[in-house]
Amino acid sequence: MTIAVSAEAARVTAVMKSLADPTRRAVFEAIARQEEVAAGALAEAAAVSQPAVSQHLRALKAAGLVSERKAGRHVYYRAEPGGLSPVVHWMSFYSGFWRDRFANLQTLLREMEL
């Protein structure tokens, strides 16, 4: 059996992979807490090197979680509102899936008590 990966599934994977790294997640959270933040300020606040921060920013941008704006020699980042939507949609589906399964289990357990 062959299982094809949809474009939506690929987007979910990209976002989850991007946020799986704790340092990258911290960089994303720092950006999300502000309207816009300079790359230099992120590097100064991070516990990793500037090249590492740049690598994390590239990964976040590739996943659609942040966008950049260049102004002269400075680069500013902002969180993209729709960046997390593939994961939110995926979680919404499974939230309903598990809610139904637990309701079925609860019904079965009640029937077994009788």
C-alpha positions in Angstrom: 0.0 0.0 0.0 1.3 3.5 -0.9 0.3 6.4 1.2 0.6 9.8 -0.5 1.6 12.9 1.5 -0.7 15.8 0.7 0.5 19.4 0.4 -1.3 20.2 3.7 0.4 17.3 5.5 3.8 18.5 4.2 3.0 22.0 5.6 2.1 20.5 9.0 5.4 18.5 9.0 7.4 21.6 8.1 5.9 23.7 10.9 6.2 20.8 13.5 9.8 20.2 12.5 10.6 23.8 12.7 9.2 24.2 16.2 10.6 20.9 17.5 13.9 22.5 18.2 13.7 24.3 21.6 16.0 27.1 20.7 14.1 27.7 17.4 10.9 27.7 19.3 12.3 30.2 21.8 13.3 32.5 18.9 9.8 32.2 17.4 8.2 33.0 20.7 10.5 36.0 21.1 9.4 37.3 17.7 5.7 36.5 18.3 5.7 38.6 21.5 6.7 41.7 19.6 5.2 43.3 16.5 8.6 43.3 14.8 12.1 42.6 16.0 15.6 43.1 14.5 17.7 40.1 13.8 20.5 41.6 15.8 18.4 42.0 18.9 17.4 38.3 18.6 21.0 37.3 18.4 21.9 39.5 21.4 19.2 37.9 23.5 19.8 34.3 22.5 22.0 31.9 24.3 23.5 30.8 20.9 25.7 32.4 18.3 24.6 34.9 15.7 25.1 32.3 12.9 22.9 29.9 14.8 20.2 32.5 15.2 20.4 33.2 11.5 20.0 29.5 10.8 17.0 29.3 13.0 15.5 32.3 11.4 15.9 30.7 7.9 14.2 27.6 9.1 11.3 29.6 10.6 10.9 31.6 7.4 11.0 28.4 5.2 8.2 27.0 7.4 6.1 30.1 6.9 6.2 31.1 10.5 8.0 34.4 10.1 8.6 37.0 7.4 11.4 39.5 7.1 11.7 43.1 6.1 15.0 44.6 5.1 15.7 48.2 5.9 19.2 49.2 4.9 21.6 46.9 6.7 19.0 45.7 9.2 16.6 42.8 8.8 13.4 42.8 10.9 11.3 39.7 11.6 7.7 39.4 12.4 5.5 36.4 13.2 3.2 35.4 10.4 -0.4 35.0 11.7 -1.2 32.1 9.3 2.0 30.3 9.9 0.6 28.0 12.6 -2.7 27.4 10.8 -1.7 24.0 9.3 -1.0 22.6 12.8 -4.1 24.2 14.2 -6.3 22.6 11.5 -4.5 19.2 12.0 -5.0 19.4 15.8 -8.7 20.4 15.4 -9.3 17.3 13.3 -7.7 15.0 15.9 -9.3 16.8 18.8 -12.7 15.8 17.3 -11.4 12.3 16.5 -10.2 11.6 20.1 -13.3 13.3 21.6 -15.5 10.8 19.7 -13.3 7.9 20.6 -13.4 8.7 24.3 -17.1 9.2 24.1 -17.4 5.7 22.6 -15.2 4.3 25.3 -17.2 6.0 28.0 -20.4 4.5 26.5 -18.8 1.0 26.4 -17.7 1.2 30.0 -21.2 2.3 31.1 -22.7 -0.7 29.2 -20.2 -3.1 30.8 -21.2 -1.9 34.3 -24.8 -2.9 33.7 
